[in-house]
Amino acid sequence: MARWLFRWVRLLFAVAVVSVLVTGQPRADSLDLSPNLPSHQPVGTRIVWTASATAPATSKYQFSIAHETGDYVIVRDFQDVNAFSWTPLDEGVFSIRVVARAGLTRVERVAPFTIVSRTTGSRAVVTTTSHPLVALYNVPPCSEGKRVFVELAEEASFSWTRTSTKDCVADRSLSFYVAGMRPQQTYWMRHAVTEGFVTLRSQVTQFTTGSSPITMPGMEVLDPPDLETSSREAVVLHAVLDAARPTSNFPIATDLAGRLIWYYDRLAVRGTFAYVTRPVPGGSMLMLAACCNGRDHVLVEIDLAGNTIRQTPMSRINEQLRARGDEAVRALHHDAVRFPNGQTLVLGMLERSGVLPDQPMLADMVIALDANLQVAWTWNAFDHLDTSRAAVLNENCLAAYGAACAASSPFAHDWLHSNSLAYAPADGNLIISMRHQDWIVKVDYRDGMGSGDVIWRLGQDGDFTVVSQDPHPWFSHQHDASYINPTTIAVYDNGNTRCANAEGSCNSRGQVYALDEARGIATLRVNADLGVYSDRLGSAQQLSNGNFAFGSGSVEARFSDLTELGAGSGATFGLRAGIAAYRTLRLRSMYEY
């Protein structure tokens, strides 16, 4: 009773304070908020909310949602878009809030909306979604203290995979997106309820997927899986980024045979391009996209059905940066990643004039956003690194970004070109891969409470002595540096600097360094010639069986290769896609990275 009373009091209060929020025209009654469907829709229904205001054309809108007595969560931060699509998976009563802002004028409206279960009895309900390869599985209520997940198997295969797990809620159904299925195939699904060591499974339900509307790039298995291949990471996520091949420029996932099991229709994001940066445990993905005729960039989180969960534009991030006394950024680029503390870190492009005599200089800012996508911590490279150390190969913005260059001049010096962010599990700090410095830099982040001081620089002319028999041990123009354990880093060595001075053929490498940070010693444990040269793009990771997977993202500017290396650094699996990919990652499932 108290929960219901609190909810209605909050709704009444929100409506009552509308006029208090207004510091000028329009009046409180000049803002309406309406859905395209009536209340009491079943879970998984796409509902479009539209705000109608008589405010000036410069109005910006922020949409937030609260579930029952929970806090409001921003799903679309201030932007000149007056509508958003909402596809809830939880049942219950929600409060939908819009704030319209024009100059100093701020108007708010709140509307209630009820979402109901698809189940009516004790059996699960499986339905199609707007994504032909994704099903919606609605589990009937289960007792508090228990947990539930959904299992999936191709018909009659008895090889089950599973979704992430959710906690049971009394008198509430739970819904899951089930993904990882091939087009036009029949699958078995069932749910499992666990309590302690006891697991009870439901009856099996059949589901047949639809056909895929996208054009798949060509796939070729270069090295078939063998006994040393990691079978646990059976999903390959191709973070496709290839503007030269627009008909296939979609993020996709395949099995190890290169068969399509998931895709994202990037055209659903209002922009000229969109690419996946990282999966998020539990079944969502982070993306960066350019939008609004190139006037803005957006950070987007999507679910497996391709629905936008939430997003924030660069323009809104810049408002907050200026309010903090920070510089604004010109682009969001290369990486966005969810850290263990719940913050989402993203790279932004900075530009300063006067550092160089003839051209502006570009640098990078690390922006940490809290759980509500609000700026919580920043790191400005101009404040912490020596600008006299130029880009190693003297790249400019045009050479590095082409038509996507966001600088004021295409000839701006691209000093750092940072391309990955990763968490340091031993101390809560972060490492940044700086491609044009041929460095990996560790920064004092301390879970968002750090000073931003540079702790060390790994690479040529950095703070470590390398232990290796290779005459050219250090990585250069690298990608995707990350800790695989508290003292060891894996990285994709593109090798641009090394290969620029090489005689004869020169290939990219997969590398693993064991670090003694206290003594400044880096021991090169893995230094594998990958057999191809990728001058840009790439990924590196360790698999559950101890093998390593390296993604060569741009081979001959038209392929992306995934290579798994087993004991002795010999190839135990290889897959080639006929399109460039920013990263090619092995996943345990669509829910687990």
Secondary structure as GFF3:
##gff-version 3
##sequence-region A 1 593
A	DSSP	alpha_helix	2	16	.	.	.	ID=ss1
A	DSSP	alpha_helix	18	21	.	.	.	ID=ss2
A	DSSP	three_ten_helix	28	30	.	.	.	ID=ss3
A	DSSP	beta_strand	31	35	.	.	.	ID=ss4
A	DSSP	beta_strand	41	42	.	.	.	ID=ss5
A	DSSP	beta_strand	47	53	.	.	.	ID=ss6
A	DSSP	beta_strand	60	67	.	.	.	ID=ss7
A	DSSP	beta_strand	73	79	.	.	.	ID=ss8
A	DSSP	beta_strand	83	86	.	.	.	ID=ss9
A	DSSP	beta_strand	92	102	.	.	.	ID=ss10
A	DSSP	beta_strand	105	116	.	.	.	ID=ss11
A	DSSP	beta_strand	125	128	.	.	.	ID=ss12
A	DSSP	beta_strand	135	139	.	.	.	ID=ss13
A	DSSP	beta_strand	147	154	.	.	.	ID=ss14
A	DSSP	beta_strand	161	162	.	.	.	ID=ss15
A	DSSP	beta_strand	166	167	.	.	.	ID=ss16
A	DSSP	beta_strand	174	178	.	.	.	ID=ss17
A	DSSP	beta_strand	186	195	.	.	.	ID=ss18
A	DSSP	beta_strand	198	201	.	.	.	ID=ss19
A	DSSP	beta_strand	205	208	.	.	.	ID=ss20
A	DSSP	beta_strand	219	223	.	.	.	ID=ss21
A	DSSP	beta_strand	235	240	.	.	.	ID=ss22
A	DSSP	three_ten_helix	246	248	.	.	.	ID=ss23
A	DSSP	beta_strand	252	254	.	.	.	ID=ss24
A	DSSP	beta_strand	260	263	.	.	.	ID=ss25
A	DSSP	three_ten_helix	266	268	.	.	.	ID=ss26
A	DSSP	beta_strand	273	280	.	.	.	ID=ss27
A	DSSP	beta_strand	284	291	.	.	.	ID=ss28
A	DSSP	three_ten_helix	292	294	.	.	.	ID=ss29
A	DSSP	beta_strand	296	303	.	.	.	ID=ss30
A	DSSP	beta_strand	308	313	.	.	.	ID=ss31
A	DSSP	alpha_helix	314	324	.	.	.	ID=ss32
A	DSSP	beta_strand	331	338	.	.	.	ID=ss33
A	DSSP	beta_strand	344	352	.	.	.	ID=ss34
A	DSSP	beta_strand	361	369	.	.	.	ID=ss35
A	DSSP	beta_strand	375	380	.	.	.	ID=ss36
A	DSSP	three_ten_helix	381	383	.	.	.	ID=ss37
A	DSSP	alpha_helix	397	401	.	.	.	ID=ss38
A	DSSP	three_ten_helix	402	404	.	.	.	ID=ss39
A	DSSP	beta_strand	413	414	.	.	.	ID=ss40
A	DSSP	beta_strand	418	424	.	.	.	ID=ss41
A	DSSP	beta_strand	429	434	.	.	.	ID=ss42
A	DSSP	three_ten_helix	435	437	.	.	.	ID=ss43
A	DSSP	beta_strand	439	443	.	.	.	ID=ss44
A	DSSP	three_ten_helix	446	448	.	.	.	ID=ss45
A	DSSP	beta_strand	454	459	.	.	.	ID=ss46
A	DSSP	beta_strand	465	467	.	.	.	ID=ss47
A	DSSP	beta_strand	479	485	.	.	.	ID=ss48
A	DSSP	beta_strand	488	493	.	.	.	ID=ss49
A	DSSP	alpha_helix	496	500	.	.	.	ID=ss50
A	DSSP	beta_strand	509	516	.	.	.	ID=ss51
A	DSSP	beta_strand	521	529	.	.	.	ID=ss52
A	DSSP	beta_strand	539	542	.	.	.	ID=ss53
A	DSSP	beta_strand	548	555	.	.	.	ID=ss54
A	DSSP	beta_strand	559	565	.	.	.	ID=ss55
A	DSSP	three_ten_helix	567	569	.	.	.	ID=ss56
A	DSSP	beta_strand	571	577	.	.	.	ID=ss57
A	DSSP	beta_strand	581	587	.	.	.	ID=ss58
###
